[in-house]
Structure formats: structure tokens, C-alpha cells
Amino acid sequence: MKSFEILLAAIIVACIGLSFTSKNNFDTEAHQQTKAVANNSAPITVAHQQNQDTIALDSLMKYVNNELIEPIRNCFMEKDPHMFMTKCYTRISFELNESHRNRRLYKDDNIEGSLVLIDCSVESYMATIRVNYAQKSITLKESFTSPRKEKDKYLNDLCKHVKKNGIPRDF
């Protein structure tokens, strides 16, 4: 029994000693390379170049507001003019996804977020938005099962629905 304990202690000391001389799984670079080899893929890297154009959050919000939110708001106000004028605070907003907050926004990237109707402090999710500022395109997806629609088709379909059925309060 004593020889087993000595052998076990020697193996543990040898493993600890060798862990300092070679790369191990606790080394982040070695861990990423091992993970990439295991998945038969290259490590994930961000492919942004130094000279790639960025866009300010204010400019992006202004673009989305002019191209999407204002036409929706006008459509809603045509059906119910008092919706945005009451004491109860009502607005439509574009909120960036968590992955796009607090980082640089590039014009060539697809910037994603959500379109939210806030009616009397009750938030209703309307659609997910994908904006490509360089291509001046906005696509929307209303639900998990629905396909992506271009901005013009989405606005047309939404306004037809609002004129026929009224403003939906639960999207």
C-alpha cells in the first residue's frame, strides 16, 4: 500500500511538472487551436479591415427611422390619429441585438435588431430587422416560421392589414 501511494504521488508531481513545460488546455491559444482541429475548421476570427467604413449609431437609427419607422407610424396614424397623441406613451423603436451593442458597426455588415411597439409601456415585438447600410436594404422577419421580407413588401402588407382590421395590439 505504501509503494502505491509513493507511485501515485510521483505521477502527480510529474504531471504538474510537465504542465508547466508544455502547452495545455488552460492556455487559451492552445485551447482554441485544439478546438478548431477537433471541429475540422479554422479558428473564428473577425474579418474587419482597418480601412473598412464604420457607421455611427445615430446615423443608423436615423436611417431606420426614416425608411421604416416613420412609414409604419404614418400608417398607424391614418387608422387611429390619436394613438401617438394620448397621455399614454406610445412609440415604435428599433433596438439593436445584444451582439451589436457596445461595438463598432460596419456599413457592409448585416446589423440586426428588433422592431418594438411600445403602447402604454407594454412592449410588443413586431419583427426582427436586418439592416445593410452599404446596400441601403432592410429586411424583416415577423416570426420564426415566416420568411424574410423586403422593407417595401412588409410595409405594404402591414398597411393593408391595418386598414382592413385595425392596429394589432399583440403582434
C-alpha positions in Angstrom: 0.0 0.0 0.0 2.9 2.4 0.8 4.5 1.8 -2.6 1.2 2.6 -4.3 1.0 5.9 -2.5 4.5 6.8 -3.5 3.9 5.8 -7.1 0.7 7.9 -7.2 2.5 10.9 -5.6 5.3 10.6 -8.2 2.8 10.5 -11.1 1.0 13.6 -9.8 4.3 15.5 -9.3 5.4 14.5 -12.8 2.1 15.7 -14.3 2.3 19.0 -12.5 5.9 19.5 -13.6 5.1 18.7 -17.2 2.1 21.0 -17.2 4.5 24.0 -16.8 6.8 23.0 -19.7 4.2 22.3 -22.4 1.0 23.9 -23.6 -2.1 22.6 -22.0 -5.9 23.2 -22.2 -5.7 26.1 -19.8 -3.7 28.1 -22.3 -6.3 30.0 -24.4 -4.5 30.0 -27.7 -3.7 26.3 -27.5 -7.3 25.6 -26.4 -8.7 27.4 -29.5 -6.3 25.6 -31.8 -7.3 22.3 -30.3 -11.0 23.1 -30.6 -10.5 24.2 -34.2 -8.7 20.9 -35.1 -11.4 18.9 -33.3 -14.1 20.6 -35.4 -12.1 20.4 -38.6 -12.3 24.1 -39.0 -10.2 27.2 -38.7 -10.5 29.4 -35.6 -13.2 32.1 -35.8 -11.7 35.5 -36.4 -13.3 38.8 -37.2 -12.5 39.8 -40.8 -12.8 43.5 -40.4 -10.1 45.5 -42.1 -8.6 48.7 -40.7 -10.0 50.8 -43.5 -13.5 49.4 -43.5 -16.2 52.1 -43.2 -18.0 52.3 -39.9 -21.4 53.9 -39.2 -22.4 55.8 -36.1 -25.4 54.5 -34.1 -27.1 57.9 -34.6 -26.8 57.6 -38.4 -28.1 54.0 -38.4 -31.1 55.0 -36.2 -31.9 58.0 -38.4 -31.8 55.7 -41.5 -34.1 53.1 -39.9 -36.4 55.8 -38.6 -36.8 57.5 -42.0 -37.1 54.3 -44.0 -39.2 52.1 -41.7 -40.5 53.6 -38.5 -42.0 56.8 -40.0 -43.9 54.9 -42.7 -45.3 52.5 -40.1 -46.2 55.3 -37.8 -47.9 57.2 -40.6 -49.9 54.1 -41.5 -51.0 53.6 -37.8 -51.9 57.3 -37.5 -54.0 57.1 -40.6 -56.2 54.4 -39.0 -56.0 55.9 -35.4 -54.9 59.5 -35.3 -54.9 59.7 -31.5 -52.7 56.7 -31.0 -49.5 58.7 -30.6 -51.2 61.8 -29.1 -52.6 60.4 -25.9 -51.2 60.7 -22.3 -50.4 57.0 -22.6 -46.9 56.9 -24.1 -46.9 55.1 -27.5 -43.9 54.8 -29.8 -42.2 52.4 -32.3 -38.5 51.8 -31.7 -35.6 49.9 -33.2 -33.5 48.1 -30.7 -30.1 46.5 -31.6 -29.4 42.9 -30.8 -27.1 42.2 -27.8 -24.3 41.1 -30.2 -24.3 44.6 -31.9 -24.4 46.7 -28.8 -21.2 48.4 -27.5 -19.1 47.6 -30.5 -18.3 49.2 -33.9 -20.9 49.0 -36.5 -19.7 48.5 -40.1 -21.6 49.6 -43.1 -21.0 46.3 -45.0 -22.2 44.1 -42.1 -25.8 43.0 -41.6 -26.8 44.8 -38.4 -29.6 43.1 -36.6 -32.2 44.2 -34.1 -35.9 44.2 -33.3 -38.8 46.4 -34.1 -40.8 47.1 -31.0 -44.2 48.8 -30.5 -44.4 50.3 -27.0 -48.0 51.1 -26.3 -48.8 52.4 -22.8 -45.4 51.0 -21.6 -46.4 47.5 -22.8 -43.8 46.3 -25.3 -44.9 44.2 -28.3 -42.3 42.6 -30.6 -43.2 43.3 -34.2 -40.3 41.9 -36.2 -36.6 41.2 -36.4 -34.7 43.6 -38.6 -31.6 43.1 -40.7 -30.1 46.4 -42.0 -27.2 46.6 -44.5 -26.4 50.3 -44.6 -24.0 50.0 -47.6 -26.6 48.3 -49.8 -29.4 50.5 -48.3 -31.5 47.5 -47.7 -33.8 46.5 -44.8 -35.3 43.0 -44.4 -37.8 42.0 -41.8 -38.9 38.7 -40.3 -42.2 38.6 -38.3 -41.9 35.2 -36.8 -39.8 32.1 -36.7 -41.8 30.4 -39.4 -42.3 33.3 -41.7 -39.7 34.1 -44.5 -37.8 37.4 -44.6 -39.5 40.2 -46.4 -38.1 43.3 -48.0 -39.0 46.6 -46.3 -41.4 47.7 -49.1 -43.3 44.4 -49.1 -43.5 44.4 -45.3 -44.9 48.0 -45.2 -47.4 47.2 -47.9 -48.7 44.1 -46.2 -48.8 45.8 -42.8 -50.7 48.8 -44.0 -53.2 46.6 -45.9 -53.8 44.7 -42.6 -54.1 47.9 -40.6 -56.6 49.4 -43.0 -58.7 46.2 -43.0 -58.5 45.0 -39.4 -57.2 48.0 -37.4 -54.0 48.3 -35.5 -52.9 45.0 -33.9 -52.1 45.4 -30.2 -50.5 42.0 -29.9 -48.0 41.2 -32.6 
